[in-house]
């Protein structure tokens, strides 16, 4: 019973974090395309800052619940190591997005909106691999 509750909560918090991983880069695209509209840019940066903070909280809770599953319920296997490596890649991307937002807020330049749009699609591929590893446990 406790295992299923913790696993369910872990999944819910991972979903909340993934929403931020997908949406924050989209906000960056909109900032890059805001051009000479300071009010629009300021509003998007505020949204991005709040979303980034929310994402950190969701990741933290998901991490704690995942650690409980790993250590208390002895979840293991090669698939888990591969999943954790991909989660680290996703976390690095999330942190990069947050730093790009902070750079923009400080007056720095963002990559082109086209580059940001392409980068916005990459987490979907990583998520597909993570889900496959969790469901199939291929090794």
C-alpha positions as CSV (number, residue, x, y, z in Angstrom):
1,X,0.0,0.0,0.0
2,X,2.7,2.5,1.0
3,X,4.7,1.5,-2.1
4,X,1.8,2.3,-4.5
5,X,1.1,5.6,-2.7
6,X,4.7,6.8,-2.9
7,X,5.0,5.6,-6.5
8,X,1.8,7.4,-7.4
9,X,2.9,10.6,-5.8
10,X,6.3,10.3,-7.5
11,X,4.6,10.1,-10.9
12,X,2.4,13.1,-10.1
13,X,5.3,15.3,-9.1
14,X,7.3,14.1,-12.1
15,X,4.4,15.1,-14.4
16,X,4.3,18.5,-12.7
17,X,8.1,19.0,-13.2
18,X,7.9,17.8,-16.8
19,X,5.3,20.5,-17.5
20,X,7.8,23.1,-16.4
21,X,10.5,21.4,-18.5
22,X,8.3,21.7,-21.6
23,X,6.8,25.1,-20.9
24,X,9.8,27.2,-19.7
25,X,11.6,26.9,-23.1
26,X,8.4,27.9,-24.8
27,X,8.4,31.1,-22.7
28,X,11.9,31.7,-23.8
29,X,10.8,31.4,-27.4
30,X,8.1,34.0,-26.7
31,X,10.6,36.3,-25.0
32,X,12.9,36.0,-28.0
33,X,10.1,37.0,-30.3
34,X,8.8,39.8,-28.1
35,X,11.1,42.2,-29.8
36,X,10.7,45.8,-28.7
37,X,7.7,45.2,-26.4
38,X,9.1,45.7,-22.9
39,X,5.8,45.1,-21.2
40,X,5.3,41.8,-22.9
41,X,8.9,40.8,-22.3
42,X,8.6,41.7,-18.6
43,X,5.4,39.7,-18.2
44,X,6.9,36.7,-19.9
45,X,10.0,36.9,-17.7
46,X,7.9,37.1,-14.6
47,X,5.9,34.0,-15.7
48,X,9.2,32.2,-16.5
49,X,10.7,33.1,-13.1
50,X,7.7,31.8,-11.2
51,X,7.5,28.6,-13.4
52,X,11.2,28.0,-12.8
53,X,10.8,28.3,-9.1
54,X,7.7,26.0,-9.2
55,X,9.7,23.5,-11.3
56,X,12.5,23.4,-8.7
57,X,10.0,22.5,-6.0
58,X,8.3,19.8,-8.1
59,X,11.7,18.3,-8.9
60,X,12.7,18.3,-5.3
61,X,9.6,16.5,-4.2
62,X,9.8,14.0,-7.0
63,X,13.5,13.3,-6.2
64,X,12.8,12.7,-2.5
65,X,9.9,10.3,-3.4
66,X,12.2,8.6,-5.9
67,X,14.9,8.1,-3.4
68,X,12.4,6.6,-1.0
69,X,11.4,4.1,-3.7
70,X,15.0,3.3,-4.5
71,X,16.3,2.9,-0.9
72,X,13.2,1.7,1.0
73,X,11.7,-0.5,-1.6
74,X,15.0,-1.6,-3.2
75,X,14.1,-0.7,-6.8
76,X,17.2,-1.6,-8.9
77,X,18.4,-2.8,-12.3
78,X,20.4,-1.5,-15.2
79,X,17.3,0.2,-16.6
80,X,17.2,2.4,-13.5
81,X,20.8,3.6,-14.0
82,X,19.9,4.5,-17.6
83,X,16.8,6.3,-16.5
84,X,18.7,8.3,-13.9
85,X,21.2,9.3,-16.5
86,X,18.4,10.6,-18.8
87,X,16.8,12.4,-15.8
88,X,20.2,14.1,-15.2
89,X,20.2,15.2,-18.9
90,X,16.7,16.5,-18.5
91,X,17.7,18.3,-15.3
92,X,20.7,19.9,-17.0
93,X,18.4,21.1,-19.8
94,X,16.0,22.6,-17.2
95,X,18.8,24.4,-15.4
96,X,20.1,25.7,-18.8
97,X,16.6,27.0,-19.5
98,X,16.6,28.8,-16.1
99,X,20.0,30.3,-16.7
100,X,18.9,31.5,-20.2
101,X,15.9,33.1,-18.5
102,X,18.1,34.8,-15.9
103,X,20.4,36.0,-18.7
104,X,17.5,37.5,-20.5
105,X,16.2,39.2,-17.4
106,X,19.7,40.8,-17.0
107,X,19.6,42.2,-20.5
108,X,21.5,39.4,-22.2
109,X,20.7,37.8,-25.5
110,X,18.9,34.6,-26.0
111,X,19.5,32.1,-28.8
112,X,17.4,32.6,-31.9
113,X,13.7,31.7,-31.6
114,X,14.3,29.0,-34.2
115,X,17.1,27.4,-32.1
116,X,14.9,27.7,-29.0
117,X,12.0,26.0,-30.9
118,X,14.2,23.1,-32.0
119,X,15.6,22.8,-28.4
120,X,12.1,22.8,-27.1
121,X,11.3,19.5,-28.8
122,X,14.3,17.6,-27.5
123,X,12.9,16.9,-24.0
124,X,10.0,14.9,-25.6
125,X,12.5,12.4,-27.1
126,X,14.3,12.1,-23.7
127,X,11.0,11.6,-22.0
128,X,10.0,8.9,-24.4
129,X,13.2,7.0,-23.6
130,X,12.6,7.4,-19.9
131,X,9.1,6.1,-20.1
132,X,10.2,3.2,-22.2
133,X,12.9,2.3,-19.7
134,X,10.5,2.4,-16.7
135,X,7.7,0.4,-18.5
136,X,9.8,-2.2,-20.3
137,X,12.8,-2.5,-17.9
138,X,14.8,-3.9,-20.9
139,X,17.9,-4.7,-18.8
